[in-house]
Amino acid sequence: QLTRTPAENAAIKTLYESMLKQNVDVSAAIKEWDQDGDGTVSDWEVKEAFKLLDIPEYEYGLLFNLLGKEEGRTVSSLFDDIQELYFDVQEAQRGSVSLAATFKNQMSKNDFETK
């Protein structure tokens, strides 16, 4: 897992949660996102998909950095990449919360022991 910026994490969350909110499934997305019908989604088709999902334009570059610009990508592989990135973000956030809780508990213990 690469270290990502908070803006990149926010962008991937926005994308994935927009897909969930609009109830996007792979078969429907293949029809909508693969506009030229060649079985793959090119960068321009991905950008159009972002528009359909109401992704803010300023997040496009962040998402392309995360997903990589790749010709010949299928819609299902794009979905897999988006889902993997989203769950990476979720896991990192859970780890941060856990780490913060551990630190807080340790600090409380230290405060108690010094009194």
Legacy VTK file of the C-alpha trace (Angstrom):
# vtk DataFile Version 3.0
C-alpha trace
ASCII
DATASET POLYDATA
POINTS 115 float
0.000 0.000 0.000
1.365 3.362 -0.998
1.118 6.355 1.268
-1.582 8.643 -0.042
-2.458 12.218 0.701
-5.654 13.073 2.554
-6.962 14.605 -0.695
-6.374 11.331 -2.568
-8.089 9.367 0.190
-11.045 11.762 0.069
-11.237 11.466 -3.726
-11.369 7.666 -3.681
-14.016 7.753 -0.929
-16.066 10.233 -2.963
-15.840 8.018 -6.049
-16.712 4.749 -4.311
-19.510 6.245 -2.227
-20.962 7.948 -5.327
-20.995 4.565 -7.038
-22.816 3.061 -4.042
-25.272 5.936 -3.799
-26.156 5.659 -7.481
-26.336 1.867 -7.150
-23.847 1.334 -9.965
-23.228 -2.296 -10.851
-20.692 -3.689 -13.277
-23.122 -4.749 -16.003
-24.852 -1.359 -16.070
-21.522 0.439 -15.963
-20.192 -1.538 -18.922
-23.035 -0.161 -21.020
-22.681 3.392 -19.708
-18.920 3.684 -19.295
-17.767 1.804 -22.390
-19.243 4.385 -24.728
-17.550 3.151 -27.890
-18.464 -0.486 -27.156
-14.935 -1.877 -27.580
-15.005 -3.795 -24.281
-12.565 -1.470 -22.530
-12.694 1.945 -20.875
-10.180 4.466 -22.071
-9.158 7.539 -20.102
-11.750 9.738 -21.803
-14.477 7.207 -20.955
-13.338 7.106 -17.329
-13.507 10.893 -17.235
-17.057 10.730 -18.619
-17.941 8.146 -15.954
-16.661 10.538 -13.282
-19.028 13.169 -14.681
-21.951 10.725 -14.533
-21.089 10.063 -10.883
-20.939 13.791 -10.083
-17.289 13.577 -9.044
-15.847 17.083 -8.607
-13.578 17.914 -11.537
-10.688 18.843 -9.237
-10.580 15.205 -8.071
-10.096 13.742 -11.583
-6.304 14.166 -11.523
-6.065 12.642 -8.059
-8.128 9.657 -9.148
-6.123 9.139 -12.337
-2.945 9.202 -10.220
-4.400 6.533 -7.948
-5.949 4.375 -10.653
-3.238 4.895 -13.225
-3.878 5.847 -16.796
-4.285 2.582 -18.580
-5.553 1.830 -22.039
-7.326 -1.481 -22.499
-8.738 -1.631 -18.968
-12.056 -3.424 -18.598
-14.865 -1.959 -16.542
-14.704 -4.885 -14.116
-10.944 -4.406 -13.547
-11.561 -0.683 -12.970
-14.264 -1.571 -10.424
-11.842 -3.959 -8.710
-9.164 -1.244 -8.528
-11.610 1.322 -7.121
-12.901 -1.127 -4.532
-9.392 -2.154 -3.486
-8.337 1.483 -3.056
-11.474 2.255 -1.059
-10.934 -0.650 1.322
-7.276 0.357 1.694
-8.457 3.812 2.774
-10.977 2.310 5.193
-8.338 0.010 6.682
-5.869 2.868 7.071
-8.504 4.960 8.823
-9.366 2.101 11.180
-5.668 1.711 11.921
-5.354 5.424 12.622
-8.316 5.316 14.993
-6.882 2.259 16.726
-3.465 3.887 17.000
-5.019 7.074 18.392
-7.014 5.068 20.959
-3.875 3.192 22.017
-1.983 6.450 22.387
-4.827 7.986 24.391
-5.000 4.947 26.671
-1.226 5.023 27.175
-1.318 8.742 27.985
-4.123 8.185 30.506
-2.163 5.366 32.102
0.948 7.569 32.305
-1.064 10.388 33.885
-2.431 7.978 36.473
0.980 6.489 37.282
2.605 9.900 37.776
0.023 11.105 40.303
LINES 1 116
115 0 1 2 3 4 5 6 7 8 9 10 11 12 13 14 15 16 17 18 19 20 21 22 23 24 25 26 27 28 29 30 31 32 33 34 35 36 37 38 39 40 41 42 43 44 45 46 47 48 49 50 51 52 53 54 55 56 57 58 59 60 61 62 63 64 65 66 67 68 69 70 71 72 73 74 75 76 77 78 79 80 81 82 83 84 85 86 87 88 89 90 91 92 93 94 95 96 97 98 99 100 101 102 103 104 105 106 107 108 109 110 111 112 113 114
